Amino acid sequence: MKDKISRPIKKTRNYTKLFPKISIYREMDPKYIPCLGGQSIAGYSPEEREDLYWFLEDLREENGGTLPKISSIGSYSGEAKVCLVSFINEGDYCREYFKTNE
């Protein structure tokens, strides 16, 4: 079920002061986007709620403990049934991370 909510974009890049991690990306089914804005997950099925909970926890962890702000939402792909959502990274390896860890 999780791959229907979100397909994380794998990254193998090493982030540095010169190349910080500016954004976090997720390909996701747009019907789950309201949860990213703080809407309750109560309207979804029990299976979807559990998957949404873990998706949001993973996103918080990648962003340093808080839900990141949405930067942009890309167009919907009818073939893949997802759209690309980009978030502003405020967690590890963001610009501020390198400023405070010099």
HUDAWO-V74991 format. One record per residue. N is the residue number from 1. RES is the residue in one small letter. SS is DSSP state (hx for helix, st for strand, lp for the rest). BURIAL is + if it has 16 or more other C-alpha atoms within 10 Angstrom, else -. D_FIRST is the distance of its C-alpha to the first C-alpha in Angstrom with 2 decimals. Layout:
n res ss burial d_first
N RES SS BURIAL D_FIRST
N RES SS BURIAL D_FIRST
This chain:
n res ss burial d_first
1 m lp - 0.00
2 k hx - 3.80
3 d hx - 5.50
4 k hx - 5.40
5 i hx + 6.96
6 s st + 9.10
7 r st + 10.60
8 p st + 13.43
9 i lp - 16.70
10 k lp - 18.29
11 k lp - 21.81
12 t lp - 24.68
13 r lp - 27.38
14 n lp - 29.78
15 y lp - 30.56
16 t lp - 34.22
17 k lp - 36.63
18 l lp - 37.38
19 f lp - 33.76
20 p lp + 31.74
21 k lp + 28.02
22 i lp - 28.33
23 s st + 24.80
24 i st + 21.16
25 y st + 18.90
26 r st + 15.28
27 e st + 13.99
28 m st + 11.78
29 d lp + 11.31
30 p hx + 14.60
31 k hx - 13.71
32 y hx + 12.50
33 i hx + 15.77
34 p hx - 17.88
35 c hx - 16.28
36 l hx + 17.82
37 g hx - 21.15
38 g lp - 21.14
39 q lp - 20.05
40 s lp - 18.88
41 i lp + 15.27
42 a lp - 16.92
43 g lp - 16.41
44 y lp - 12.67
45 s lp - 11.40
46 p hx - 11.47
47 e hx - 7.79
48 e hx + 7.37
49 r hx - 10.56
50 e hx - 9.73
51 d hx + 6.99
52 l hx + 9.69
53 y hx - 12.35
54 w hx - 11.41
55 f hx + 10.94
56 l hx + 14.32
57 e hx - 15.86
58 d hx - 15.22
59 l hx + 16.72
60 r hx - 19.59
61 e hx - 20.30
62 e hx + 20.59
63 n lp + 22.87
64 g lp - 25.12
65 g lp - 23.99
66 t lp - 23.72
67 l lp + 21.31
68 p lp + 22.64
69 k st + 24.24
70 i st + 22.88
71 s st - 25.32
72 s st - 24.18
73 i st + 21.57
74 g st - 21.91
75 s st - 22.02
76 y st - 19.17
77 s st - 18.58
78 g lp - 18.38
79 e lp - 17.71
80 a lp - 14.75
81 k lp - 13.65
82 v st + 13.71
83 c st + 16.65
84 l st + 17.96
85 v st + 18.52
86 s st + 21.20
87 f st + 22.27
88 i st + 25.66
89 n lp + 25.57
90 e lp + 27.72
91 g lp + 26.75
92 d lp + 27.91
93 y lp + 29.78
94 c lp + 30.23
95 r hx + 33.84
96 e hx - 34.75
97 y hx + 33.54
98 f hx - 36.15
99 k hx - 38.79
100 t hx - 38.54
101 n lp - 38.30
102 e lp - 41.31
